[in-house]
Amino acid sequence: TGRMCLALCRGCGYIGNRAFDDAKISYGAQYEISLHHSPVYASFLEQTATRLVSTHALRGRPVLEIACGSGHFLEILCGAGASRGFGVDPSV
């Protein structure tokens, strides 16, 4: 556990913890954060990917996902119509 101080970027809508301390986190080989085994969450991801491709005219276009984890959502986004996916995640 650690301190939390949430901050909003009004420019992009990102919300982050300004008090985040990466020394308190240990991402080892056994660390698992994925939720894609949940049918409700899987449905949410599918709907979100479909909406993003449609709303932002991503069909046939490359996309970049920052903090992509294992790339699971990026795969779904490409399956929904984005041409290629590029993922960046320094924690993996």
TIVO-2410 file (N, C-alpha, C; in nm, 3 decimals):
# residues 92
REC num residu      c1      c2      c3 atome chaine
REC   1      T   0.084  -0.118   0.000     N      A
REC   1      T   0.000   0.000   0.000    CA      A
REC   1      T   0.088   0.124   0.000     C      A
REC   2      G   0.028   0.232  -0.035     N      A
REC   2      G   0.101   0.357  -0.039    CA      A
REC   2      G   0.005   0.474  -0.039     C      A
REC   3      R   0.061   0.591  -0.048     N      A
REC   3      R  -0.017   0.714  -0.051    CA      A
REC   3      R  -0.083   0.732  -0.186     C      A
REC   4      M  -0.200   0.796  -0.189     N      A
REC   4      M  -0.268   0.824  -0.314    CA      A
REC   4      M  -0.304   0.971  -0.321     C      A
REC   5      C  -0.267   1.031  -0.435     N      A
REC   5      C  -0.299   1.172  -0.461    CA      A
REC   5      C  -0.334   1.180  -0.609     C      A
REC   6      L  -0.463   1.165  -0.641     N      A
REC   6      L  -0.505   1.161  -0.781    CA      A
REC   6      L  -0.502   1.300  -0.843     C      A
REC   7      A  -0.459   1.304  -0.968     N      A
REC   7      A  -0.453   1.430  -1.043    CA      A
REC   7      A  -0.510   1.406  -1.182     C      A
REC   8      L  -0.582   1.503  -1.233     N      A
REC   8      L  -0.647   1.495  -1.364    CA      A
REC   8      L  -0.577   1.587  -1.462     C      A
REC   9      C  -0.547   1.534  -1.581     N      A
REC   9      C  -0.498   1.618  -1.690    CA      A
REC   9      C  -0.621   1.661  -1.770     C      A
REC  10      R  -0.653   1.787  -1.765     N      A
REC  10      R  -0.771   1.839  -1.836    CA      A
REC  10      R  -0.753   1.835  -1.988     C      A
REC  11      G  -0.629   1.824  -2.033     N      A
REC  11      G  -0.601   1.818  -2.176    CA      A
REC  11      G  -0.638   1.684  -2.238     C      A
REC  12      C  -0.604   1.573  -2.170     N      A
REC  12      C  -0.628   1.441  -2.230    CA      A
REC  12      C  -0.722   1.354  -2.148     C      A
REC  13      G  -0.752   1.394  -2.025     N      A
REC  13      G  -0.842   1.315  -1.942    CA      A
REC  13      G  -0.773   1.208  -1.859     C      A
REC  14      Y  -0.641   1.198  -1.867     N      A
REC  14      Y  -0.568   1.098  -1.789    CA      A
REC  14      Y  -0.576   1.130  -1.641     C      A
REC  15      I  -0.596   1.027  -1.561     N      A
REC  15      I  -0.595   1.041  -1.416    CA      A
REC  15      I  -0.483   0.954  -1.364     C      A
REC  16      G  -0.395   1.014  -1.286     N      A
REC  16      G  -0.282   0.940  -1.232    CA      A
REC  16      G  -0.259   0.972  -1.086     C      A
REC  17      N  -0.184   0.886  -1.022     N      A
REC  17      N  -0.149   0.903  -0.881    CA      A
REC  17      N  -0.016   0.977  -0.871     C      A
REC  18      R  -0.021   1.103  -0.832     N      A
REC  18      R   0.101   1.184  -0.821    CA      A
REC  18      R   0.193   1.133  -0.711     C      A
REC  19      A   0.141   1.057  -0.617     N      A
REC  19      A   0.221   1.006  -0.506    CA      A
REC  19      A   0.270   0.863  -0.533     C      A
REC  20      F   0.254   0.814  -0.655     N      A
REC  20      F   0.295   0.677  -0.688    CA      A
REC  20      F   0.442   0.655  -0.657     C      A
REC  21      D   0.472   0.546  -0.591     N      A
REC  21      D   0.610   0.511  -0.554    CA      A
REC  21      D   0.641   0.374  -0.612     C      A
REC  22      D   0.716   0.371  -0.722     N      A
REC  22      D   0.743   0.243  -0.788    CA      A
REC  22      D   0.829   0.149  -0.704     C      A
REC  23      A   0.891   0.200  -0.598     N      A
REC  23      A   0.968   0.114  -0.509    CA      A
REC  23      A   0.877   0.019  -0.431     C      A
REC  24      K   0.747   0.052  -0.424     N      A
REC  24      K   0.652  -0.032  -0.352    CA      A
REC  24      K   0.593  -0.143  -0.441     C      A
REC  25      I   0.627  -0.144  -0.569     N      A
REC  25      I   0.573  -0.240  -0.664    CA      A
REC  25      I   0.682  -0.336  -0.707     C      A
REC  26      S   0.647  -0.462  -0.717     N      A
REC  26      S   0.742  -0.562  -0.767    CA      A
REC  26      S   0.673  -0.642  -0.877     C      A
REC  27      Y   0.708  -0.614  -1.002     N      A
REC  27      Y   0.654  -0.689  -1.115    CA      A
REC  27      Y   0.748  -0.804  -1.146     C      A
REC  28      G   0.721  -0.919  -1.089     N      A
REC  28      G   0.802  -1.036  -1.116    CA      A
REC  28      G   0.736  -1.125  -1.220     C      A
REC  29      A   0.799  -1.236  -1.251     N      A
REC  29      A   0.747  -1.330  -1.351    CA      A
REC  29      A   0.611  -1.387  -1.311     C      A
REC  30      Q   0.583  -1.394  -1.182     N      A
REC  30      Q   0.457  -1.450  -1.133    CA      A
REC  30      Q   0.345  -1.348  -1.121     C      A
REC  31      Y   0.376  -1.219  -1.142     N      A
REC  31      Y   0.275  -1.113  -1.127    CA      A
REC  31      Y   0.170  -1.124  -1.235     C      A
REC  32      E   0.044  -1.123  -1.198     N      A
REC  32      E  -0.067  -1.136  -1.293    CA      A
REC  32      E  -0.171  -1.029  -1.264     C      A
REC  33      I  -0.199  -0.946  -1.364     N      A
REC  33      I  -0.295  -0.837  -1.347    CA      A
REC  33      I  -0.414  -0.850  -1.441     C      A
REC  34      S  -0.408  -0.944  -1.533     N      A
REC  34      S  -0.511  -0.953  -1.637    CA      A
REC  34      S  -0.649  -0.989  -1.581     C      A
REC  35      L  -0.751  -0.934  -1.645     N      A
REC  35      L  -0.889  -0.960  -1.607    CA      A
REC  35      L  -0.966  -1.025  -1.723     C      A
REC  36      H  -0.897  -1.056  -1.833     N      A
REC  36      H  -0.968  -1.101  -1.952    CA      A
REC  36      H  -1.037  -1.237  -1.936     C      A
REC  37      H  -1.016  -1.305  -1.826     N      A
REC  37      H  -1.088  -1.430  -1.801    CA      A
REC  37      H  -1.234  -1.405  -1.759     C      A
REC  38      S  -1.265  -1.282  -1.722     N      A
REC  38      S  -1.401  -1.246  -1.680    CA      A
REC  38      S  -1.488  -1.220  -1.802     C      A
REC  39      P  -1.601  -1.290  -1.817     N      A
REC  39      P  -1.690  -1.266  -1.931    CA      A
REC  39      P  -1.742  -1.122  -1.937     C      A
REC  40      V  -1.770  -1.063  -1.824     N      A
REC  40      V  -1.821  -0.925  -1.821    CA      A
REC  40      V  -1.712  -0.829  -1.870     C      A
REC  41      Y  -1.590  -0.848  -1.821     N      A
REC  41      Y  -1.480  -0.762  -1.862    CA      A
REC  41      Y  -1.445  -0.784  -2.009     C      A
REC  42      A  -1.447  -0.909  -2.055     N      A
REC  42      A  -1.420  -0.939  -2.196    CA      A
REC  42      A  -1.521  -0.869  -2.286     C      A
REC  43      S  -1.647  -0.870  -2.246     N      A
REC  43      S  -1.751  -0.800  -2.323    CA      A
REC  43      S  -1.726  -0.650  -2.325     C      A
REC  44      F  -1.688  -0.596  -2.211     N      A
REC  44      F  -1.655  -0.453  -2.202    CA      A
REC  44      F  -1.542  -0.418  -2.298     C      A
REC  45      L  -1.437  -0.500  -2.302     N      A
REC  45      L  -1.324  -0.475  -2.392    CA      A
REC  45      L  -1.366  -0.479  -2.538     C      A
REC  46      E  -1.447  -0.577  -2.574     N      A
REC  46      E  -1.495  -0.589  -2.713    CA      A
REC  46      E  -1.576  -0.465  -2.752     C      A
REC  47      Q  -1.667  -0.425  -2.665     N      A
REC  47      Q  -1.751  -0.308  -2.694    CA      A
REC  47      Q  -1.667  -0.181  -2.702     C      A
REC  48      T  -1.570  -0.168  -2.614     N      A
REC  48      T  -1.484  -0.051  -2.614    CA      A
REC  48      T  -1.401  -0.044  -2.741     C      A
REC  49      A  -1.343  -0.157  -2.782     N      A
REC  49      A  -1.263  -0.161  -2.905    CA      A
REC  49      A  -1.347  -0.125  -3.026     C      A
REC  50      T  -1.466  -0.181  -3.035     N      A
REC  50      T  -1.556  -0.153  -3.147    CA      A
REC  50      T  -1.591  -0.004  -3.151     C      A
REC  51      R  -1.622   0.052  -3.036     N      A
REC  51      R  -1.656   0.195  -3.027    CA      A
REC  51      R  -1.538   0.283  -3.066     C      A
REC  52      L  -1.418   0.250  -3.019     N      A
REC  52      L  -1.300   0.330  -3.051    CA      A
REC  52      L  -1.268   0.328  -3.200     C      A
REC  53      V  -1.277   0.210  -3.260     N      A
REC  53      V  -1.250   0.199  -3.404    CA      A
REC  53      V  -1.351   0.282  -3.483     C      A
REC  54      S  -1.476   0.275  -3.443     N      A
REC  54      S  -1.581   0.349  -3.514    CA      A
REC  54      S  -1.572   0.500  -3.490     C      A
REC  55      T  -1.562   0.539  -3.365     N      A
REC  55      T  -1.563   0.681  -3.328    CA      A
REC  55      T  -1.442   0.757  -3.380     C      A
REC  56      H  -1.327   0.691  -3.382     N      A
REC  56      H  -1.203   0.760  -3.419    CA      A
REC  56      H  -1.149   0.719  -3.556     C      A
REC  57      A  -1.234   0.658  -3.638     N      A
REC  57      A  -1.197   0.618  -3.775    CA      A
REC  57      A  -1.064   0.542  -3.779     C      A
REC  58      L  -1.055   0.437  -3.696     N      A
REC  58      L  -0.932   0.359  -3.687    CA      A
REC  58      L  -0.928   0.239  -3.781     C      A
REC  59      R  -1.038   0.214  -3.852     N      A
REC  59      R  -1.040   0.098  -3.941    CA      A
REC  59      R  -0.928   0.109  -4.044     C      A
REC  60      G  -0.843   0.005  -4.047     N      A
REC  60      G  -0.732   0.001  -4.141    CA      A
REC  60      G  -0.613   0.088  -4.105     C      A
REC  61      R  -0.616   0.147  -3.986     N      A
REC  61      R  -0.507   0.237  -3.945    CA      A
REC  61      R  -0.428   0.176  -3.830     C      A
REC  62      P  -0.302   0.210  -3.817     N      A
REC  62      P  -0.223   0.159  -3.704    CA      A
REC  62      P  -0.260   0.232  -3.574     C      A
REC  63      V  -0.244   0.163  -3.463     N      A
REC  63      V  -0.272   0.222  -3.333    CA      A
REC  63      V  -0.155   0.196  -3.237     C      A
REC  64      L  -0.140   0.284  -3.141     N      A
REC  64      L  -0.038   0.272  -3.038    CA      A
REC  64      L  -0.109   0.268  -2.903     C      A
REC  65      E  -0.078   0.167  -2.824     N      A
REC  65      E  -0.132   0.160  -2.688    CA      A
REC  65      E  -0.016   0.172  -2.590     C      A
REC  66      I  -0.023   0.273  -2.507     N      A
REC  66      I   0.079   0.294  -2.405    CA      A
REC  66      I   0.029   0.231  -2.276     C      A
REC  67      A   0.116   0.159  -2.207     N      A
REC  67      A   0.081   0.079  -2.089    CA      A
REC  67      A  -0.009  -0.036  -2.130     C      A
REC  68      C   0.035  -0.110  -2.231     N      A
REC  68      C  -0.046  -0.216  -2.292    CA      A
REC  68      C  -0.042  -0.349  -2.217     C      A
REC  69      G   0.042  -0.360  -2.116     N      A
REC  69      G   0.052  -0.488  -2.046    CA      A
REC  69      G   0.094  -0.598  -2.142     C      A
REC  70      S   0.019  -0.706  -2.143     N      A
REC  70      S   0.049  -0.819  -2.231    CA      A
REC  70      S   0.005  -0.795  -2.375     C      A
REC  71      G  -0.067  -0.687  -2.400     N      A
REC  71      G  -0.115  -0.657  -2.534    CA      A
REC  71      G  -0.251  -0.713  -2.566     C      A
REC  72      H  -0.319  -0.764  -2.466     N      A
REC  72      H  -0.449  -0.829  -2.487    CA      A
REC  72      H  -0.552  -0.733  -2.550     C      A
REC  73      F  -0.567  -0.614  -2.494     N      A
REC  73      F  -0.663  -0.519  -2.551    CA      A
REC  73      F  -0.620  -0.474  -2.690     C      A
REC  74      L  -0.492  -0.460  -2.710     N      A
REC  74      L  -0.439  -0.421  -2.841    CA      A
REC  74      L  -0.478  -0.524  -2.947     C      A
REC  75      E  -0.471  -0.652  -2.912     N      A
REC  75      E  -0.515  -0.758  -3.004    CA      A
REC  75      E  -0.664  -0.744  -3.037     C      A
REC  76      I  -0.743  -0.713  -2.937     N      A
REC  76      I  -0.887  -0.696  -2.958    CA      A
REC  76      I  -0.913  -0.574  -3.047     C      A
REC  77      L  -0.840  -0.468  -3.025     N      A
REC  77      L  -0.853  -0.346  -3.105    CA      A
REC  77      L  -0.819  -0.374  -3.252     C      A
REC  78      C  -0.714  -0.451  -3.275     N      A
REC  78      C  -0.679  -0.487  -3.412    CA      A
REC  78      C  -0.785  -0.578  -3.472     C      A
REC  79      G  -0.840  -0.668  -3.393     N      A
REC  79      G  -0.948  -0.755  -3.440    CA      A
REC  79      G  -1.074  -0.678  -3.474     C      A
REC  80      A  -1.091  -0.563  -3.411     N      A
REC  80      A  -1.210  -0.480  -3.436    CA      A
REC  80      A  -1.193  -0.391  -3.558     C      A
REC  81      G  -1.073  -0.391  -3.616     N      A
REC  81      G  -1.056  -0.315  -3.740    CA      A
REC  81      G  -0.929  -0.235  -3.755     C      A
REC  82      A  -0.856  -0.210  -3.646     N      A
REC  82      A  -0.729  -0.139  -3.661    CA      A
REC  82      A  -0.633  -0.229  -3.739     C      A
REC  83      S  -0.551  -0.171  -3.826     N      A
REC  83      S  -0.466  -0.254  -3.912    CA      A
REC  83      S  -0.350  -0.320  -3.841     C      A
REC  84      R  -0.279  -0.244  -3.760     N      A
REC  84      R  -0.164  -0.295  -3.686    CA      A
REC  84      R  -0.161  -0.230  -3.549     C      A
REC  85      G  -0.111  -0.304  -3.452     N      A
REC  85      G  -0.102  -0.250  -3.317    CA      A
REC  85      G   0.041  -0.248  -3.269     C      A
REC  86      F   0.075  -0.139  -3.204     N      A
REC  86      F   0.207  -0.124  -3.142    CA      A
REC  86      F   0.184  -0.097  -2.994     C      A
REC  87      G   0.250  -0.175  -2.908     N      A
REC  87      G   0.230  -0.159  -2.766    CA      A
REC  87      G   0.360  -0.127  -2.695     C      A
REC  88      V   0.352  -0.039  -2.596     N      A
REC  88      V   0.466  -0.001  -2.514    CA      A
REC  88      V   0.426  -0.018  -2.368     C      A
REC  89      D   0.508  -0.092  -2.294     N      A
REC  89      D   0.483  -0.105  -2.150    CA      A
REC  89      D   0.613  -0.141  -2.080     C      A
REC  90      P   0.673  -0.043  -2.014     N      A
REC  90      P   0.800  -0.069  -1.947    CA      A
REC  90      P   0.789  -0.164  -1.829     C      A
REC  91      S   0.669  -0.192  -1.780     N      A
REC  91      S   0.654  -0.281  -1.665    CA      A
REC  91      S   0.657  -0.427  -1.705     C      A
REC  92      V   0.644  -0.456  -1.834     N      A
REC  92      V   0.641  -0.596  -1.878    CA      A
REC  92      V   0.781  -0.641  -1.914     C      A
***
